């Protein structure tokens, strides 16, 4: 995709959504850079183009650009850091974050935002510290952000993930009503702006998983099943299944508490075989424990 075609592609979508150049580029690049991009006279960094495409609800994996050696190193470090978080390797993740901070341009707000939100994920902070750090992270690229004005802005993938982390922080602090409200608004926003099919399997499965889990803990089992089902369908549609067994697990628990143990067992089995296939020992152990406690069965037999 050459510069002229890319710029025209971005301009047309921006106009279609009724966004000004300033609304689209705020926190990503300056107005002049976006204007030059739309007119085919400049190509910003890969990070900035990806963020612009994501804010427009456009796939960012169809634009190809040669990365500098430094950009390649930054991208590789980010992937390693995300993997450390998934595997629970906090010490290694924090070490890699230190490396990333040395490489990152101080003016690269997207990477600085990634560093800060990753510190929250990998570090040991109390609720107030987490909330302050995450609000600081989102305001790096959305300076006017307020939780009660969530729907008023356009977001890229990582910005939505920061807001999801804020909801998670409220959940861990025991503020379930606040967390449920945020998940509900965020899921509606993502669905309305068609951001569910993006890199890493999309946003709907991520938000739906956390939202359904919270609803289940609140004993709103029918609502939890409905939201988990939305997440499942998004996994299937996007072809990314990382969160699928977790969504099945939530549904299995909810059906058990609704008195449908046959349906619960079937869902537990589906989740069991996926965890087994991907060798996810940690979540598999939790699943086996829950199935044994709730249904009195050993899925391994």
C-alpha positions, 0 to 999 in steps of 0.5 A: 500500500503506497503513501498516496493510497494509504493517505486517501484510505485514511482520509475517506474513512475519517470523513465517513466517521465524521472525525476531524483531523485533530480528533483522529490524530490527538495523542498520536501525531501532530495535525500537520503530520496527519495532513501530510499523510493524507496527501501522500507527502509523508509516511509516519512510523509504523506505530503511528500508522497502526494507531490511526488505522485502529482508531478508524476501526480499520485492520492494521495488518494489511499495511506493510512497511519496512521497519527500522532495526530499532523498530524491529527490536521494540516490536520484538521486546513488546511481544516478549513482554506480553508473553511474560505476562501471560506466563506469569514471569514477572521478573523477566518481564520487568527486566525486558521493560527496562530494556524497552525503556532504554530504546523507546523514543520519549516522544513515542507516546504509544510505546511509552503507554505500553511501558506504563501499562505493562508495569501495572500488569507485571508489578506489585501495586495497590489499587490507587497506584494502579488507577493513577498509573493507568489514567496517566497511561491513557492520557498519554494519547487521549489527553482529555480522557475521563471515565464518565466520558468514555464514549466521546473519544476514538481509540486504538487497540492499546487504548482500549486495553488500558481502559480494560485494565482500569476495569480490572483494577476496580474488579480486583479492588472489590468494586464490582458494580463499577467494574461491571459498568465499565465493561458494559460500556466498553463492550458496547463501544467496541461493538459499535465501532467494529473494533472486534476483528483486529490483531491478537484476536480482537477486543470483544473476546478480551472484554467479554471474558472479563465482563462475563466473569464479573457477572458470574461472580455477581450471580447474574448467571444468565447475563454472564452466559449471554456475554460469554457467548458473544465472546465465543462467537467473536473468537470463532469469527476472528479465528483466534482462540486464546480466550475461548477455553476461559469463556467456556469455563465461565459458561460451565460454571454459570450453567451449573449454578442454574441447575443444568449440570449436563450442559455444564459438564459438556462445556467443561469438557470442551474447555478441558480439551483446548487447555490440554491441546495448548498445554496450559497447565495453570488454567487446566488445574483450575478447571479440573478443580472447579469441575470436581468441586461443582460436578463431582467429576474427574475430567481426566478419566 
